[in-house]
């Protein structure tokens, strides 16, 4: 199964999101471990997603689960466990593949790379989110453009 993982999932798994419940933390840890054991992570060929992971987690793989996931991604980025897609960057956080839509004009610019990757990959995998409410706020607009979301901690991203 193909997966796209927002950085906040790694942060929750590393206990760096105080708003996340223990259940949410454990769900994120299990989700990342499942990908490492049997999933395929979808990332961009420009390493924008990896770079964002690196800004918030340790490349050493320690001391937390989000760090371990980053190390796994780094070690497997050129293998069949990570599929890379090409997205076309227009400017910082702007991509040709991101929908030109009035309903998404205020969507978080730093998350647009995940949407561009989801749209570009042939399987159009869902984007996993843990605690970022912006994803829930744009759920329908994204769905209208073929982008599905996977809420790991739905209690923290309620519909507004």
Buried (B, 14 or more C-beta within 10 A) or exposed (E): EBBBBBBBBBBBBBBBBEEBEEEBBBBBBEBBBEBBEEBBBBBBEBBBBBEBBBEBBBEEBEEBBBBBBBBBBBEBBEEEBBBBBEBEBEEEBEBEBBBEEEEBEEBBEBBBBBBBBBBBBEEBBBBBBBBBBBBBBBBEBBEEBEBEBBBBBEEBBEEE
